[in-house]
Amino acid sequence: MSEPIGRVGGSNVTNTNNNIENDAISTQDNFGPSRAPNPSDRNSDISFKGGMVITHAQIPDNFKVAIDSIRQPKPSNSIGNKLGRAFLWIINLFKGVRSSNSLSTHSKLDILRNKKPAPLPDNVSNKGRPYIFTPEQLGNLCGLDKGVKIKYFEKNENSNKNYKEILFPQGEPRLSDIKQNAELQDCWFLSSISSMIQSQGTESIERLFSESKTPGNVIVRLGANLYDVPMGRIESNGGDKFGSDSSNWVVTLENAMLMHLALSAESPDVSDPKSLETYKTAIRMPMNLPTVGLIALHGYKREAFNSQYEQLDLYFASVEDGVNYISQLLKLGKPCVIGQTSEHPQKVAMRDGISPNHAVTVLEVVPKGFKILDPYGQVKTLPKESIVDYTLHTIRRMDEPDENYVFTSSVKPKEVSEAVKDLLKQQEDDF
């Protein structure tokens, strides 16, 4: 007897709304020309700097103390990882690998433009009062040295009214805009972004942004929160930088996710060093699970009571199961991210041309296997026999009929245990 993927039953989601234009920052008066507020005022309730009154949500005290006191490890690209990537480059020369630019033809862009995403839940907790972080706090979270600054995408950092032109100079988000930086191992987030575009279209990304009243910034919705995010790259005086080598909108989303991880984690006990260390580990940007990104991009609150979504981290006992389940999920318009979780990661990496513990987006099922998008900007074909060495990551809405998830296979994929999830977060073999 066939079984459904995910939980049976669940509460319905009502009054959903994907319009966040009304969630923009409230302004009370304009006392003169606008300019960026002093960073020291950016966590306060109201900033009067620059002649504009801007209301922001206060970062909870324990989170603020934790963020101010920690410093994440600086991302690095080891010699071993560089050699690993060199080997993969050679292997991929013989695998018919294409550039992700092949996904930006007029016909394929039209398909993505015409897709209509499911509405975002109407659950924003800080409407009109987004969270904002100082450059120093952002530097602590991404591991940069002191002297952190924002290098804005526009020379005039006061230019925030035309945020769409700054973020999307080509007119919309494109799959070819995503280019991973080998030092920052955030393939989990980049693949969750590309899988959103692939499954729900360009609008699913565009709707996450709205105009900010803070010069140089844009409002970004992730999860159930709004963030006032700099449209620029976080850099240190020493030349180190945060973020991928992607287009402006992707780097801005990475900035927002850095903030979102810090405020969506379990509340830290700042009086307990062990709790602070646990918090620090939980909010690291490199090496996380793709479902963390998918939950945020779909507008859900992580691990909330009576959650409106079901998180699915699954692996397959047979090739047939993998082909059947992924084919059906793609037909349902679900994001499909897979990550290599074999007991022999180096061997599988050399066979498939995909890094160990690396996350990639499944674009479609083809006769020879699975066409995937590697966040390094490459389109590859994964042999269908390889799927048993990968874990599938996706989510479903709980208001969807369970019969949509009854597939032809007689064996339900196995869920990844919490111990394996923790192990995936700790491993750093992605290159």
DRENDO-1510 file (C-alpha; in Angstrom, 1 decimal, always signed):
<recs>
REC; n; res; u; v; w
REC; 1; MET; +0.0; +0.0; +0.0 .
REC; 2; SER; +1.4; +3.4; -0.9 .
REC; 3; GLU; +2.1; +5.9; +1.8 .
REC; 4; PRO; +2.2; +9.7; +1.7 .
REC; 5; ILE; +5.3; +11.8; +2.2 .
REC; 6; GLY; +5.0; +13.9; +5.3 .
REC; 7; ARG; +2.5; +14.1; +8.1 .
REC; 8; VAL; -1.1; +12.9; +7.8 .
REC; 9; GLY; -3.5; +15.7; +8.5 .
REC; 10; GLY; -2.7; +19.2; +9.8 .
REC; 11; SER; -4.2; +22.5; +10.4 .
REC; 12; ASN; -5.4; +24.7; +7.5 .
REC; 13; VAL; -3.7; +27.9; +6.7 .
REC; 14; THR; -6.2; +30.8; +6.2 .
REC; 15; ASN; -6.0; +34.5; +5.5 .
REC; 16; THR; -2.7; +34.2; +3.7 .
REC; 17; ASN; -1.3; +37.3; +2.0 .
REC; 18; ASN; +1.8; +37.7; -0.1 .
REC; 19; ASN; +1.7; +41.5; -0.2 .
REC; 20; ILE; +4.2; +43.1; +2.2 .
REC; 21; GLU; +4.1; +46.6; +0.8 .
REC; 22; ASN; +2.2; +47.7; +4.0 .
REC; 23; ASP; +5.0; +46.3; +6.1 .
REC; 24; ALA; +7.4; +49.1; +5.1 .
REC; 25; ILE; +9.1; +51.2; +7.9 .
REC; 26; SER; +6.8; +53.9; +9.3 .
REC; 27; THR; +8.1; +57.5; +9.1 .
REC; 28; GLN; +6.6; +60.3; +11.2 .
REC; 29; ASP; +8.2; +63.5; +9.7 .
REC; 30; ASN; +11.0; +64.6; +7.5 .
REC; 31; PHE; +13.2; +67.2; +9.0 .
REC; 32; GLY; +15.7; +67.6; +6.2 .
REC; 33; PRO; +17.8; +65.6; +3.7 .
REC; 34; SER; +18.0; +61.9; +4.5 .
REC; 35; ARG; +21.2; +60.1; +5.1 .
REC; 36; ALA; +22.2; +56.8; +6.8 .
REC; 37; PRO; +21.7; +56.9; +10.6 .
REC; 38; ASN; +24.6; +56.5; +12.9 .
REC; 39; PRO; +25.3; +52.8; +13.3 .
REC; 40; SER; +25.2; +53.2; +17.1 .
REC; 41; ASP; +21.6; +54.2; +16.9 .
REC; 42; ARG; +20.5; +51.3; +14.6 .
REC; 43; ASN; +19.3; +49.0; +17.4 .
REC; 44; SER; +17.3; +51.7; +19.1 .
REC; 45; ASP; +13.5; +52.1; +19.0 .
REC; 46; ILE; +13.7; +55.4; +17.1 .
REC; 47; SER; +16.6; +56.9; +15.2 .
REC; 48; PHE; +16.6; +60.7; +14.7 .
REC; 49; LYS; +19.8; +60.8; +12.8 .
REC; 50; GLY; +19.8; +62.4; +9.3 .
REC; 51; GLY; +16.6; +64.4; +10.0 .
REC; 52; MET; +14.3; +61.4; +9.6 .
REC; 53; VAL; +12.4; +59.6; +12.3 .
REC; 54; ILE; +12.7; +55.8; +11.6 .
REC; 55; THR; +11.0; +53.2; +13.8 .
REC; 56; HIS; +12.7; +49.9; +14.2 .
REC; 57; ALA; +12.0; +46.8; +16.4 .
REC; 58; GLN; +14.3; +46.4; +19.3 .
REC; 59; ILE; +16.5; +43.3; +19.2 .
REC; 60; PRO; +15.7; +41.3; +22.3 .
REC; 61; ASP; +18.2; +42.0; +25.0 .
REC; 62; ASN; +19.6; +38.5; +25.4 .
REC; 63; PHE; +20.0; +38.2; +21.6 .
REC; 64; LYS; +21.7; +41.6; +21.4 .
REC; 65; VAL; +24.2; +40.7; +24.2 .
REC; 66; ALA; +24.9; +37.4; +22.5 .
REC; 67; ILE; +25.5; +39.0; +19.1 .
REC; 68; ASP; +27.7; +41.7; +20.6 .
REC; 69; SER; +29.8; +39.2; +22.5 .
REC; 70; ILE; +30.5; +36.4; +19.9 .
REC; 71; ARG; +32.7; +36.4; +16.9 .
REC; 72; GLN; +32.2; +33.6; +14.3 .
REC; 73; PRO; +35.3; +31.9; +12.8 .
REC; 74; LYS; +36.5; +33.6; +9.6 .
REC; 75; PRO; +35.5; +31.6; +6.5 .
REC; 76; SER; +38.5; +30.1; +4.8 .
REC; 77; ASN; +39.3; +28.0; +1.7 .
REC; 78; SER; +41.9; +25.4; +2.7 .
REC; 79; ILE; +44.5; +23.9; +0.4 .
REC; 80; GLY; +42.6; +20.6; +0.5 .
REC; 81; ASN; +39.4; +22.3; -0.6 .
REC; 82; LYS; +41.3; +24.1; -3.4 .
REC; 83; LEU; +42.8; +20.8; -4.6 .
REC; 84; GLY; +39.4; +19.2; -4.4 .
REC; 85; ARG; +37.8; +21.8; -6.6 .
REC; 86; ALA; +40.6; +21.5; -9.1 .
REC; 87; PHE; +40.0; +17.7; -9.3 .
REC; 88; LEU; +36.2; +18.3; -9.8 .
REC; 89; TRP; +36.9; +20.9; -12.5 .
REC; 90; ILE; +38.9; +18.3; -14.4 .
REC; 91; ILE; +36.3; +15.6; -13.9 .
REC; 92; ASN; +33.5; +18.0; -15.1 .
REC; 93; LEU; +35.4; +18.7; -18.3 .
REC; 94; PHE; +34.4; +15.2; -19.5 .
REC; 95; LYS; +30.8; +15.3; -18.2 .
REC; 96; GLY; +29.2; +17.8; -20.6 .
REC; 97; VAL; +28.8; +20.5; -17.9 .
REC; 98; ARG; +27.2; +23.7; -19.0 .
REC; 99; SER; +27.1; +27.2; -17.6 .
REC; 100; SER; +24.0; +28.3; -15.7 .
REC; 101; ASN; +23.7; +31.0; -18.4 .
REC; 102; SER; +22.0; +28.3; -20.4 .
REC; 103; LEU; +19.0; +28.7; -18.0 .
REC; 104; SER; +18.5; +32.3; -18.9 .
REC; 105; THR; +17.1; +32.0; -22.5 .
REC; 106; HIS; +14.0; +34.0; -23.3 .
REC; 107; SER; +11.8; +30.9; -23.4 .
REC; 108; LYS; +13.0; +29.6; -20.0 .
REC; 109; LEU; +12.7; +33.1; -18.4 .
REC; 110; ASP; +9.1; +33.4; -19.6 .
REC; 111; ILE; +8.3; +30.1; -17.9 .
REC; 112; LEU; +9.7; +31.4; -14.6 .
REC; 113; ARG; +8.0; +34.8; -15.0 .
REC; 114; ASN; +4.6; +33.2; -15.5 .
REC; 115; LYS; +4.7; +30.9; -12.4 .
REC; 116; LYS; +2.6; +32.0; -9.5 .
REC; 117; PRO; +3.9; +31.2; -6.0 .
REC; 118; ALA; +1.8; +30.1; -3.1 .
REC; 119; PRO; +0.9; +33.0; -0.9 .
REC; 120; LEU; +3.2; +33.9; +2.0 .
REC; 121; PRO; +1.6; +33.3; +5.4 .
REC; 122; ASP; +0.2; +36.4; +7.0 .
REC; 123; ASN; +2.3; +36.0; +10.2 .
REC; 124; VAL; +4.7; +38.9; +10.2 .
REC; 125; SER; +5.4; +39.7; +13.8 .
REC; 126; ASN; +7.1; +43.1; +13.4 .
REC; 127; LYS; +5.1; +44.9; +10.7 .
REC; 128; GLY; +6.3; +48.5; +10.2 .
REC; 129; ARG; +9.2; +47.9; +12.6 .
REC; 130; PRO; +11.9; +45.8; +11.0 .
REC; 131; TYR; +15.0; +44.6; +12.8 .
REC; 132; ILE; +18.3; +46.4; +11.9 .
REC; 133; PHE; +21.8; +45.5; +12.8 .
REC; 134; THR; +25.0; +47.6; +13.1 .
REC; 135; PRO; +27.9; +46.8; +10.8 .
REC; 136; GLU; +29.8; +45.7; +13.9 .
REC; 137; GLN; +27.1; +43.1; +14.7 .
REC; 138; LEU; +27.1; +41.9; +11.1 .
REC; 139; GLY; +30.9; +41.6; +11.3 .
REC; 140; ASN; +30.6; +39.5; +14.4 .
REC; 141; LEU; +28.1; +37.2; +12.8 .
REC; 142; CYS; +30.2; +36.6; +9.6 .
REC; 143; GLY; +33.6; +36.4; +11.2 .
REC; 144; LEU; +35.2; +39.6; +9.8 .
REC; 145; ASP; +37.8; +41.6; +11.7 .
REC; 146; LYS; +37.1; +44.9; +13.3 .
REC; 147; GLY; +36.6; +48.0; +11.2 .
REC; 148; VAL; +33.6; +46.5; +9.4 .
REC; 149; LYS; +31.9; +48.7; +6.8 .
REC; 150; ILE; +29.2; +48.4; +4.1 .
REC; 151; LYS; +30.3; +48.8; +0.6 .
REC; 152; TYR; +27.1; +49.8; -1.0 .
REC; 153; PHE; +26.2; +48.6; -4.5 .
REC; 154; GLU; +25.5; +52.2; -5.5 .
REC; 155; LYS; +28.0; +55.0; -5.1 .
REC; 156; ASN; +25.3; +57.1; -3.6 .
REC; 157; GLU; +24.3; +55.1; -0.5 .
REC; 158; ASN; +21.2; +57.3; -0.2 .
REC; 159; SER; +19.7; +55.7; -3.3 .
REC; 160; ASN; +17.1; +53.3; -1.9 .
REC; 161; LYS; +13.9; +54.4; -3.6 .
REC; 162; ASN; +14.9; +52.5; -6.8 .
REC; 163; TYR; +15.9; +49.4; -5.0 .
REC; 164; LYS; +14.6; +47.2; -7.8 .
REC; 165; GLU; +17.0; +48.8; -10.3 .
REC; 166; ILE; +19.9; +48.3; -7.8 .
REC; 167; LEU; +19.0; +44.7; -6.9 .
REC; 168; PHE; +17.7; +43.5; -10.3 .
REC; 169; PRO; +19.6; +45.4; -13.1 .
REC; 170; GLN; +18.4; +42.8; -15.6 .
REC; 171; GLY; +14.8; +43.2; -14.5 .
REC; 172; GLU; +14.3; +40.0; -12.4 .
REC; 173; PRO; +16.1; +37.4; -10.4 .
REC; 174; ARG; +17.8; +34.8; -12.6 .
REC; 175; LEU; +19.2; +31.4; -11.9 .
REC; 176; SER; +22.4; +32.4; -13.6 .
REC; 177; ASP; +22.8; +35.2; -11.0 .
REC; 178; ILE; +23.9; +32.7; -8.3 .
REC; 179; LYS; +27.7; +32.1; -8.0 .
REC; 180; GLN; +29.0; +30.5; -4.8 .
REC; 181; ASN; +32.2; +31.8; -3.2 .
REC; 182; ALA; +34.4; +28.8; -2.2 .
REC; 183; GLU; +35.3; +30.4; +1.1 .
REC; 184; LEU; +31.7; +30.9; +2.3 .
REC; 185; GLN; +30.2; +27.4; +2.2 .
REC; 186; ASP; +26.5; +28.5; +2.0 .
REC; 187; CYS; +25.5; +26.2; -0.8 .
REC; 188; TRP; +22.6; +25.2; +1.4 .
REC; 189; PHE; +21.1; +28.7; +1.1 .
REC; 190; LEU; +22.0; +29.4; -2.5 .
REC; 191; SER; +20.4; +26.1; -3.5 .
REC; 192; SER; +17.3; +26.9; -1.5 .
REC; 193; ILE; +17.1; +30.2; -3.4 .
REC; 194; SER; +17.6; +28.6; -6.8 .
REC; 195; SER; +15.1; +25.9; -6.0 .
REC; 196; MET; +12.5; +28.6; -5.1 .
REC; 197; ILE; +12.9; +30.3; -8.4 .
REC; 198; GLN; +12.8; +27.0; -10.3 .
REC; 199; SER; +9.7; +25.7; -8.5 .
REC; 200; GLN; +7.7; +28.9; -7.9 .
REC; 201; GLY; +9.1; +31.5; -10.3 .
REC; 202; THR; +10.8; +34.8; -10.1 .
REC; 203; GLU; +7.9; +36.4; -8.2 .
REC; 204; SER; +8.6; +34.2; -5.2 .
REC; 205; ILE; +11.9; +36.0; -4.8 .
REC; 206; GLU; +10.8; +39.6; -5.9 .
REC; 207; ARG; +8.1; +39.7; -3.2 .
REC; 208; LEU; +10.6; +39.3; -0.4 .
REC; 209; PHE; +11.8; +42.8; -1.0 .
REC; 210; SER; +10.2; +46.2; -0.3 .
REC; 211; GLU; +11.3; +49.8; +0.0 .
REC; 212; SER; +13.1; +50.9; +3.1 .
REC; 213; LYS; +13.2; +54.4; +4.5 .
REC; 214; THR; +16.8; +53.8; +5.7 .
REC; 215; PRO; +19.1; +55.2; +3.0 .
REC; 216; GLY; +21.0; +52.4; +1.2 .
REC; 217; ASN; +18.9; +49.7; +2.7 .
REC; 218; VAL; +15.9; +47.5; +1.6 .
REC; 219; ILE; +13.3; +45.7; +3.6 .
REC; 220; VAL; +13.6; +41.9; +3.3 .
REC; 221; ARG; +11.1; +39.3; +4.7 .
REC; 222; LEU; +12.5; +36.0; +5.9 .
REC; 223; GLY; +10.5; +33.7; +8.0 .
REC; 224; ALA; +8.0; +35.7; +10.0 .
REC; 225; ASN; +10.3; +38.7; +10.4 .
REC; 226; LEU; +11.2; +41.8; +8.5 .
REC; 227; TYR; +14.8; +43.1; +8.3 .
REC; 228; ASP; +16.2; +46.4; +7.3 .
REC; 229; VAL; +19.1; +45.1; +5.2 .
REC; 230; PRO; +22.0; +47.0; +3.6 .
REC; 231; MET; +22.2; +46.8; -0.2 .
REC; 232; GLY; +25.9; +46.3; -0.2 .
REC; 233; ARG; +28.7; +44.0; +0.7 .
REC; 234; ILE; +29.9; +43.6; +4.3 .
REC; 235; GLU; +33.6; +44.2; +4.3 .
REC; 236; SER; +36.5; +44.7; +6.7 .
REC; 237; ASN; +39.2; +47.3; +6.6 .
REC; 238; GLY; +41.6; +44.4; +5.8 .
REC; 239; GLY; +39.8; +43.6; +2.6 .
REC; 240; ASP; +37.9; +40.5; +3.7 .
REC; 241; LYS; +34.3; +40.3; +2.5 .
REC; 242; PHE; +31.2; +38.4; +3.3 .
REC; 243; GLY; +28.9; +36.9; +0.7 .
REC; 244; SER; +29.0; +34.9; -2.5 .
REC; 245; ASP; +30.2; +36.2; -5.9 .
REC; 246; SER; +26.5; +36.5; -7.0 .
REC; 247; SER; +24.4; +39.4; -8.2 .
REC; 248; ASN; +23.3; +42.2; -5.9 .
REC; 249; TRP; +20.0; +40.6; -4.9 .
REC; 250; VAL; +21.6; +37.4; -3.8 .
REC; 251; VAL; +24.2; +39.1; -1.7 .
REC; 252; THR; +21.4; +41.2; -0.1 .
REC; 253; LEU; +19.5; +38.0; +0.7 .
REC; 254; GLU; +22.7; +36.5; +2.3 .
REC; 255; ASN; +23.0; +39.6; +4.4 .
REC; 256; ALA; +19.4; +39.2; +5.5 .
REC; 257; MET; +19.9; +35.4; +6.2 .
REC; 258; LEU; +22.8; +36.3; +8.4 .
REC; 259; MET; +20.5; +38.5; +10.5 .
REC; 260; HIS; +17.6; +35.9; +10.4 .
REC; 261; LEU; +19.8; +33.1; +11.6 .
REC; 262; ALA; +20.8; +35.2; +14.6 .
REC; 263; LEU; +17.1; +36.0; +15.6 .
REC; 264; SER; +15.4; +32.8; +14.7 .
REC; 265; ALA; +17.6; +30.5; +16.7 .
REC; 266; GLU; +16.7; +29.2; +20.2 .
REC; 267; SER; +17.0; +32.0; +22.7 .
REC; 268; PRO; +20.4; +32.1; +24.3 .
REC; 269; ASP; +21.1; +32.3; +28.1 .
REC; 270; VAL; +23.8; +35.0; +28.1 .
REC; 271; SER; +24.8; +34.0; +31.7 .
REC; 272; ASP; +25.7; +30.5; +30.6 .
REC; 273; PRO; +28.9; +30.2; +28.5 .
REC; 274; LYS; +27.7; +26.8; +27.2 .
REC; 275; SER; +24.4; +28.2; +26.0 .
REC; 276; LEU; +26.3; +31.1; +24.2 .
REC; 277; GLU; +28.6; +28.6; +22.5 .
REC; 278; THR; +25.6; +26.5; +21.4 .
REC; 279; TYR; +23.9; +29.6; +20.0 .
REC; 280; LYS; +27.1; +30.6; +18.2 .
REC; 281; THR; +27.3; +27.2; +16.5 .
REC; 282; ALA; +23.6; +27.2; +15.6 .
REC; 283; ILE; +23.7; +30.5; +13.7 .
REC; 284; ARG; +26.9; +29.9; +11.6 .
REC; 285; MET; +26.2; +30.8; +8.0 .
REC; 286; PRO; +28.4; +28.0; +6.5 .
REC; 287; MET; +27.2; +24.4; +6.3 .
REC; 288; ASN; +23.5; +24.4; +7.3 .
REC; 289; LEU; +20.5; +22.4; +6.1 .
REC; 290; PRO; +18.7; +23.5; +2.9 .
REC; 291; THR; +15.4; +23.3; +4.7 .
REC; 292; VAL; +16.5; +26.1; +7.0 .
REC; 293; GLY; +16.7; +28.3; +3.9 .
REC; 294; LEU; +13.4; +27.0; +2.4 .
REC; 295; ILE; +11.5; +27.6; +5.6 .
REC; 296; ALA; +12.7; +31.2; +5.7 .
REC; 297; LEU; +12.1; +31.9; +2.0 .
REC; 298; HIS; +8.5; +30.5; +2.3 .
REC; 299; GLY; +7.8; +32.8; +5.2 .
REC; 300; TYR; +7.4; +30.3; +8.0 .
REC; 301; LYS; +8.6; +30.6; +11.5 .
REC; 302; ARG; +11.1; +27.8; +12.4 .
REC; 303; GLU; +9.8; +25.1; +14.7 .
REC; 304; ALA; +6.7; +27.1; +15.7 .
REC; 305; PHE; +3.8; +25.5; +17.6 .
REC; 306; ASN; +1.2; +24.2; +15.1 .
REC; 307; SER; +3.6; +24.9; +12.2 .
REC; 308; GLN; +2.0; +25.5; +8.8 .
REC; 309; TYR; +4.6; +23.5; +7.0 .
REC; 310; GLU; +6.2; +20.1; +7.1 .
REC; 311; GLN; +10.0; +19.8; +6.8 .
REC; 312; LEU; +11.2; +16.9; +4.7 .
REC; 313; ASP; +14.7; +15.5; +4.9 .
REC; 314; LEU; +14.6; +12.1; +3.2 .
REC; 315; TYR; +16.9; +9.5; +1.7 .
REC; 316; PHE; +16.0; +6.7; -0.7 .
REC; 317; ALA; +16.5; +2.9; -0.4 .
REC; 318; SER; +16.4; +2.4; -4.2 .
REC; 319; VAL; +16.9; +4.3; -7.4 .
REC; 320; GLU; +13.3; +3.8; -8.4 .
REC; 321; ASP; +12.1; +5.4; -5.2 .
REC; 322; GLY; +14.3; +8.5; -5.8 .
REC; 323; VAL; +13.1; +8.9; -9.4 .
REC; 324; ASN; +9.5; +8.5; -8.5 .
REC; 325; TYR; +9.4; +10.8; -5.6 .
REC; 326; ILE; +11.5; +13.6; -7.1 .
REC; 327; SER; +9.5; +13.4; -10.3 .
REC; 328; GLN; +6.2; +13.8; -8.4 .
REC; 329; LEU; +7.6; +16.6; -6.2 .
REC; 330; LEU; +8.7; +18.6; -9.3 .
REC; 331; LYS; +5.2; +18.1; -10.8 .
REC; 332; LEU; +3.7; +19.5; -7.6 .
REC; 333; GLY; +5.9; +22.6; -7.9 .
REC; 334; LYS; +8.0; +21.7; -4.9 .
REC; 335; PRO; +11.6; +22.9; -4.4 .
REC; 336; CYS; +14.0; +19.9; -4.5 .
REC; 337; VAL; +17.5; +20.3; -3.1 .
REC; 338; ILE; +19.8; +17.3; -2.7 .
REC; 339; GLY; +23.0; +16.9; -0.8 .
REC; 340; GLN; +25.6; +14.2; -0.9 .
REC; 341; THR; +25.6; +12.2; +2.4 .
REC; 342; SER; +27.5; +9.0; +1.4 .
REC; 343; GLU; +29.7; +7.1; +3.8 .
REC; 344; HIS; +32.4; +7.4; +1.1 .
REC; 345; PRO; +32.1; +11.2; +0.2 .
REC; 346; GLN; +35.4; +11.5; -1.7 .
REC; 347; LYS; +34.6; +8.5; -3.9 .
REC; 348; VAL; +31.1; +9.8; -4.7 .
REC; 349; ALA; +32.5; +13.3; -5.4 .
REC; 350; MET; +35.0; +12.0; -7.9 .
REC; 351; ARG; +32.3; +9.9; -9.6 .
REC; 352; ASP; +29.6; +12.6; -9.9 .
REC; 353; GLY; +31.7; +15.8; -10.0 .
REC; 354; ILE; +29.8; +17.2; -7.0 .
REC; 355; SER; +31.6; +18.2; -3.8 .
REC; 356; PRO; +31.1; +16.2; -0.6 .
REC; 357; ASN; +28.3; +17.6; +1.7 .
REC; 358; HIS; +27.4; +20.0; -1.1 .
REC; 359; ALA; +23.8; +21.1; -1.8 .
REC; 360; VAL; +22.5; +21.4; -5.4 .
REC; 361; THR; +19.1; +22.1; -7.0 .
REC; 362; VAL; +17.3; +19.4; -9.0 .
REC; 363; LEU; +15.9; +21.1; -12.1 .
REC; 364; GLU; +14.3; +18.2; -13.8 .
REC; 365; VAL; +14.3; +14.4; -14.2 .
REC; 366; VAL; +15.8; +13.4; -17.5 .
REC; 367; PRO; +16.2; +9.9; -19.1 .
REC; 368; LYS; +19.8; +9.6; -17.9 .
REC; 369; GLY; +19.1; +10.9; -14.4 .
REC; 370; PHE; +18.7; +14.3; -12.8 .
REC; 371; LYS; +19.6; +17.6; -14.3 .
REC; 372; ILE; +21.0; +19.7; -11.4 .
REC; 373; LEU; +22.1; +23.3; -10.9 .
REC; 374; ASP; +25.3; +23.5; -8.8 .
REC; 375; PRO; +25.5; +26.9; -7.0 .
REC; 376; TYR; +28.9; +27.5; -8.5 .
REC; 377; GLY; +27.0; +28.2; -11.7 .
REC; 378; GLN; +27.1; +24.9; -13.5 .
REC; 379; VAL; +24.4; +22.7; -14.9 .
REC; 380; LYS; +25.2; +19.0; -14.7 .
REC; 381; THR; +23.5; +15.6; -15.1 .
REC; 382; LEU; +23.6; +13.3; -12.1 .
REC; 383; PRO; +23.2; +9.6; -13.0 .
REC; 384; LYS; +20.0; +8.3; -11.7 .
REC; 385; GLU; +21.8; +5.4; -10.0 .
REC; 386; SER; +23.6; +8.0; -7.8 .
REC; 387; ILE; +20.5; +9.2; -6.0 .
REC; 388; VAL; +20.8; +6.6; -3.2 .
REC; 389; ASP; +24.0; +8.5; -2.1 .
REC; 390; TYR; +22.0; +11.8; -1.7 .
REC; 391; THR; +19.5; +13.2; +0.8 .
REC; 392; LEU; +16.5; +15.1; -0.5 .
REC; 393; HIS; +15.4; +18.4; +1.2 .
REC; 394; THR; +12.1; +20.0; +0.6 .
REC; 395; ILE; +9.0; +21.3; +2.5 .
REC; 396; ARG; +5.3; +21.1; +2.0 .
REC; 397; ARG; +2.4; +23.2; +3.2 .
REC; 398; MET; +0.1; +21.6; +5.8 .
REC; 399; ASP; -3.0; +22.9; +4.1 .
REC; 400; GLU; -2.3; +20.8; +1.0 .
REC; 401; PRO; -4.4; +17.6; +0.5 .
REC; 402; ASP; -2.4; +14.5; +1.7 .
REC; 403; GLU; -3.5; +12.7; -1.4 .
REC; 404; ASN; -1.2; +14.9; -3.4 .
REC; 405; TYR; +1.7; +13.2; -1.6 .
REC; 406; VAL; +0.6; +9.6; -2.2 .
REC; 407; PHE; +3.2; +8.4; -4.7 .
REC; 408; THR; +3.4; +5.3; -6.8 .
REC; 409; SER; +6.3; +3.7; -4.9 .
REC; 410; SER; +5.3; +1.1; -2.3 .
REC; 411; VAL; +8.2; +2.1; +0.0 .
REC; 412; LYS; +8.2; +5.5; +1.8 .
REC; 413; PRO; +11.6; +7.2; +1.9 .
REC; 414; LYS; +13.3; +7.2; +5.3 .
REC; 415; GLU; +13.6; +10.4; +7.3 .
REC; 416; VAL; +17.0; +11.6; +8.2 .
REC; 417; SER; +17.6; +11.3; +11.9 .
REC; 418; GLU; +18.3; +14.4; +14.1 .
REC; 419; ALA; +21.8; +12.9; +14.7 .
REC; 420; VAL; +22.5; +12.9; +11.0 .
REC; 421; LYS; +21.2; +16.4; +10.7 .
REC; 422; ASP; +23.6; +17.6; +13.4 .
REC; 423; LEU; +26.4; +15.8; +11.7 .
REC; 424; LEU; +25.7; +17.5; +8.4 .
REC; 425; LYS; +25.8; +20.9; +10.1 .
REC; 426; GLN; +29.2; +20.1; +11.6 .
REC; 427; GLN; +31.0; +18.7; +8.6 .
REC; 428; GLU; +33.0; +21.1; +6.5 .
REC; 429; ASP; +34.2; +19.0; +3.6 .
REC; 430; ASP; +32.3; +20.9; +1.0 .
REC; 431; PHE; +34.6; +22.3; -1.7 .
</recs>
